[in-house]
Amino acid sequence: MMAINIFGMAVPRSFAFQRKLDRLPTATALQNALKCRSKLGAAQLPQLASLGMAPNARNKHSGARVRPVKAVDESSMPPIVLSNVPGTWAYDTMSRRIREEILSRVFTENEFSDAQLANLKALDEELQNAGESELRYIQQDGGPDVDDWNDIMAPYVEASSNWLDTPWLYAEFYFYRRIIEAIGYFENAQDPFLSQKQQGLSSAADIIATLTTQLQGVVEALPRAGEDGVRADLSLFVLTSLWGNRMDLSLWPADEDKSRAAEAFKQAIAVGEEQLLADDITDVEATLMAARGQGGQRMDIVVDNAGFELLCDLCLADILVMTGCAAPLVLQLKGHPTFVSDAMTHDVNDTIDFLVELGGAPALVGHRWRRHIDEGKWVLKEVMYWAQPLPFWEMPASVAEDLSESALVFQKGDANYRRLLGDRQWPMDQPFAEVAGYYPAPLCALRTLKAELGCGMSVEGMERAAKEDKDWQVDGRWGVIQLHKP
């Protein structure tokens, strides 16, 4: 049985994962989340910054040692989020949403064989009684990740856990892996969410054309841009990647006037600053400009959703390359379809093809992006680990060693952020560096809040958000830009 180290003591992983702590109910209100600090006490808060990921390595750019994985003393950690507390987003997701809103569309938006339908119906029957249906192992379906998945799920299967008593993040990722198993994805490569991804592009055609036209204008003006103009462009595209279609594209200058770009940056900051509960954009900007000053360094984007959000991420990837900050830019993509819209290599290619078909400035952008791939300026990597629920402090050495070569990793999306936190209820004002400091590379987390957990946010900002918006933790209106450099 695989063991993990808990502050120097080897403990069977199944034991560590079955701790009574993991079965405590999750706090749902801001007040309860903030109480975590006083309940735990400063001395009990684990210093995750002391954790390392890859043996005998140093981050290429920071020089910080990337040590072997040390698992955390879970007895001193905040509770992991479960799905068995009525009234929480986790409970609604696992007891209703995944069946009524997600699995139902898989049925209606795809053509399946009788065998595939039978498998999906069996999954549907389990979810009708999620609080009673026991989890099982993933069957051998040709996937290279089956053994990893069954190791991950062993504690819960052996304990006869149901869908709701299992930690939310694990059960949610497991749900998508069960869909992949049911349809035989590793034999037929059928993406059950392809229709929704295509709709995400086609329904946003107008705004995609607008954004890529503005991007093309910015890129064409770069040779005449001063340092301030480049800074403004970088910040705007970081914000665009964060907010996606919430960015007001009317703020973007269509001409080549860089002073207008700088002014657009100021306006964009003004529009979004009220919804940013942590804002390290200035430090991110400085990190990017420093890489540019060194002739460009490797950077990564751990991508989240396909559709318009992916397009915004690719705009960021483009500007990082075209300004000379990133050399190369690595897109970290999912190894199989998951979470409905999460992006894979074919989604990047489909997005580029979509731009080319639009013609005009979007086509120019699409052709440039294709050249980025052909010339190695963009590197596309599909990794199974990104489609699994393990916390990032259990990152495989191969992944950690790869990321340690990066000068900056942009980590997108809520599910990735939950894994960064181990899906645990950290005090929401706990400094980001104390929670995420174990990461094997400089890290910029871009997240819009869609789950009832977080860290690194000021008490005043959270109180303001809670006063203005009762669903502030889950509705995606509020965001963070958080940077940690080892």
N, C-alpha and C positions, 0 to 999 in steps of 0.2 A: 504493500500500500504506500502511495506517495506520502512523504512527510514534508512538513513545512517547519521553519525555525521560528519560534516565538521567543524573541529576545534571547537567542542562544540555545534554547531547548527544543529538540526535535519532537514534534507532536504529529500524530497521524492527521492528514488533512481532513478526513471525514469527521474526526473528533472536533477539530477546530471549527468546522463549518456547522456542527450541530449544537453549538453552545446555546445555553438557555438565553443568553443575551440576544441572540438573533431572533428570538421569538417574542421580544417585547413589542408592544404596539408602537407605531410611529406617531410622533407629534405632528399635528396638522396646523396648529396656529402659530403665528409669529411669537407669541408670548412663550409658548412651550419650547419652541426651538431655541429661543434666547436663554431659557433657563438651563439648557444643557451645560453651559459653562460652569454655573455655580454648583450644579449637581455633581459634575465630574471632579471639579477642583483642578487647579492649574497643574499640580504635580501628576495628576492621573492622565492628562491629555497626552496621547502618544505623539512623539516627535517624528512624524512621517518624513520630515526633511532628512532624517538620518538614514533612510532606506535607500538602497541602490538597486540597480537592475541587472547589469551585465558584468560578469567576472573579468577582472584584469583589464579594464578599459578605462579610458578617460574621455570625457566629452572633447571632441576634436577642437572645438572653438573656445570653450570656457576653461578647459584644463581640469575641471572638477572630476574627481574619480567617480566612476560608475561602478559601484560595488555589487557583489552578488545579492540576489533577492533575500531580504530578511522579512518574513511575514510578521504581522503586527500582533501585539498582545491584545487579542480581541476582548479580553475581560475589562480593559480600560478604554475601549472604543465606544462611541455612541452606538445605539441600536441600528441595525440594518432595517430598511423599509420593507414591511410585509404588505400583503394585499387583503388582510382579513379584518380591517377596521372600517366598518360602514361609514360613509360620509367622506372618505378620502378619495383622491384621484386614483390612487393605486387600486383601491377596491372597485371603483367603477370601471376601471380599465380591464381588470382581470375577471370580474364577475359579469360584465355586460359588453363593454366596447369591443373586445377582441373577437367576440362571437357575432354580435349584431351588426357591427360597423366594418369589420375587417374581413373576417372569414366569409361572411355573407357575400361580399363583393368578389372574393376569390371564386366562389361558385358561379356567380352571374357573369363575370367578365372574361371567362376562359372556356375553352372547349377541352373537356377531359374525357379520358376513356372510362369505361365502367369500373375498372380496377382503381383508377385514381379517385373517382367519385366515391367509391366504397370507403377508401382510406380517409378521405376528407369528412365523410359523414360520420365515421367512427370518432374522429377528432371532435366534430361538432357535438356529438352525444356526450363526450366527456365534459365539454365546456358548459353544457346545460346544467350540470350539477358540479360546478368547479370546486365548491367547498367540500365535496365528498369524493370526487374522482381522484384516485391515486396516480401519481406520476409513474412513468415507466422509462426504461432505457431507450435510447435511439437505436433503431434496428440497423443492421448492416445494409446500407443502401448504396454503397459504392463511394461514399464521401470520404475524403482523406481525414476528416475531423471526427469520425464516429468514436474512436477510442478516447479522444480528448473530451468529447461531450459526455460520454458515459462516466469518465472520471469526475467531471464537474458535477454531474447529477447524482452520483452514487450516494452521498449522504442523505439526500432527500428521497430517493427511490428506496433505499434500504430502511429508512424510517417510515415508509408508507405515507409520505407527506402528500397533501393535495395541492391543487393549483393556488389556493389562497394562503395557505400556511407557509408555503415556500417563499423565500425572499423575492420581492417583486421583480427586480431586475433579472434574476435567474429564470423565473417563470415566464417573463415576457419574451426574452430571447429564445427560451425553449419552445414557446408557442410557434415562433417563426421557423425554427429548425424542424418542428414536427410537420409543418406545411411542406417544407422542402422534402422531407422524407416521404410524405403522403403522395406527392406527385412524381417522385422519382427524378428529381432535378439532376442528380449527378449522372443519370443515364441519358436524359433527353434535353438538358439545358433549357427547359421551359421556365421562363420568368413569370411567376403567377401575378406579378404586379406590373407587368409591362404596359398594360392598357392604361393604368392610372398614371404611370410615368409619361406616356405619350400625351395624355390629356393635359398633364401639367405643363408641357411645352406648348402644345397647340393653343391652349386657353390663354397663354401669356404672350402670344406672338407679338402683339403691339408693343407691350412694355419691353420685351426682349429686343425688338428692333430699335426702340428708343435708347435703351441702355447701351447696346453695342455700337450704335451710331455715335453716342457721346464718347465711348471708350476709344473708338477709332480716331476721333478728333484729338483726344488727349495724347494718344500714341504718336500721331503725326506731328504734334507740337513739341514732343519731348526734346528733339535736338536743339530747340531754342529755349528750353525751360531752364531757369536758374535753379539754385538749390531750394529756394522757398517754394517754387512751383512743383518740384519733385516731391517735397515733403507734403504739400497739399494733395497731390494726386495719390500718394501712398495712403494717407489718412482717409481720404474719401473712399478708396476701394476697400480698406479694412472695414469701414463703417457699412459699406454696401454689402460686404460678405456677411456681416453680423445681422443686419436688418432685412436683407433680401428685398422683397417687394414692399416693405414698409418705408424704404428710402424714397423721398420725394424727388423724382427725377427732374422735376421742373427746376431744381436748384442747379443742375449741371449746365455749364456753359457749352453751347454748341460750336462756338468759334474757337480760335486759337489764342485768345487773350489769356495769358497765364495769371494776370492780376484778377481776372474774373474767376479763374479756378480757385485762387486763394480765398476770394470772397465767398465762393460756393462752399468751400470747406467750412468757413466760419458759420454760414447759415445752416449747413448740415449738422454741425456740432450743436447749434442752438436748438434745432428741431429735436435732436435725439437725446440731449444731455439730461432732460428731465426723466427719461426712462432708463438711463444708465445708472445702475446701482453700484457699479465699480468701473472706474474708467482709467486705464493705464495707457491710453492711446499715445500720450506724449513719449512715454518710455518705449513703446513699441516702435514709434516713428524713429526714435534715436537709434534703436537696435538695427533697424533696416538701413538707415543712412550709414551706420558704421560698416555694415556688410558691403554696401555699395562702395564705400571708400577703400575697401580692400580688394576691389575688383570682382565682387560677387562671391557668395558662399552658398552651399547647399541649404535649401529650406524645404520644409514639408507642410502639406495641408492634409490633415486627417479629415477626409470629406464626410459629410453627413448625407443630406437628401439630394436626389436627382431633381429634374425640373428646373424651375426658375432659380431655386437656391443654388443648385450646382452651377448654373450659368454665372451667378454672382461670384461663386468661389473661383471659377475659371477666369473671370475678369480680374480678380485679385492675383491669381497665378500669372496671368499675362503681364500685368503691370509690374510685378516683382521681377520678372525676366527682362522686360523691356527697359526698366530703369537701371538694370545692372545690379540689383540687390541679390537675386537668386541665380545660382549657377551650380547645379541645375535646380529645378523645382520638382519635387517628388509629390505626386498625388497618391495618398494612401487610401485604397478603396476596399470595399467589402469583398469577401471571397465567395459569397453566394447571396441571393436576394434575401433581404430581411427588413423588418420594420417598414414594410410597404414600399417606401420610396428611397431607401438607402442606395447610394450610387455604387455602380460597378464600372468596369472598363467599357462595357458596351454602352452604358449611359453617357459616358464622356464622348464616345464616337457618335452616338445618336444626336447629341447636342451639337456637335460640330457639323454634322450633315444637315441638321435643321437650319443652322445659320447660313450655310452655303445655299440652301434652297430658297432662303428669303431674298437673296440677291442684294445688291447695293453694298452699303457699309457693313451690314451683318455678314455678308459673304466674304468681304475682305478680312474681317476678324476670324471667320471660320477657317479660311485658307491659312492665315498666320498661325492659328492654333494647331492645324495639321502639321505645319512645318516645325513647330516647337517639338512635336512628338517625333517626327521623322529625324530631326537633327539632334535629338537627345536633350533638348532644353527642358522639356517636360518628360518625366519618367513616371509611368503608370504602374502601380503595384497593387495587386489583389492579395489580401492577407486574410486567412481564415480567422485569426485572432480578433480582428475588428468586428466579427459577427458573433462573438461569444460574450458571456456576461462577467467573466472574471475581472476583479478590480485591476487597475493598471499596475499596482504594486506586485501583481502576479504575472506580469508581462514575461513571455518567453524570452530567454536570453538572446535568441536570434533577432527578435523584433527590437529589443532594447539596444543591442549592439548596432543595429542598422540606424535607429533614431539617434544614437549618440554621435553620428557623423553630421548631424544637422545643426546649423547655427541658430535656427528657430523653427519650432513646430507650431503651426496654427492648428488648434484642435476645435473642430466645429461640432455644434449640436448638443442637445440635451442628453441623449443616451451616452455619448462619450463623456460628458461632464459627470454624469452619475457614476460611471465606472472610475473616473478620476477620484471621486470621493468614496468609492466602494459602496455607493448607494446608502450611505449612512448619514444619520442625522447629526452632522457636525454643528456646533454653535454657528449660527449664520453670520456672526461677526468674527469668527476665527480667521486670522490672517491667511490669505491664500497660500503664501509661501510655506506656512506650517503644515498645511494639509497636502499640498501638491509638490513639495520640495524634493520628494524622492524621484521625480520624473527624470529620465536619463538625458534630457536635452533642455535647453531654454524653451519655455512653453508659453504660448499665448492662447488662452481659452476664450473663444468667441461663443457666447451662449445666450439664447433667449430662454427665459425660465418657463419650463413646462412640467416641472415636478416639484414636490414640496420639500426641497432640500437645497442647500447651497452653502457657501462660505465667502469670506472676504468682502461682505457688504456692510456698510455702516448702519448702525441702529437707526439713526435719523432718517436715512434714505428708505429703509424698510418700513418704518412707521409711516412715512409719507405715502409709500406705495400702498400699504394696507388700508390707509384712510381713503385713498382715491379709488382703489380697485380691490374689491373683495376677493377676486380670483387672481391676484397679482402673481402668485407663485406658479400658476399653471396655464395662463392664457397667452403666453408668448409676447405680451406687450412690453415686458421689462427685460433688460439685458445686462450683461457684464462683458467688459474687456479686461482680462486679468493676465498679467505677465509675471512669470518667475524665471529668473536666470540663476543657475547654480553658481 
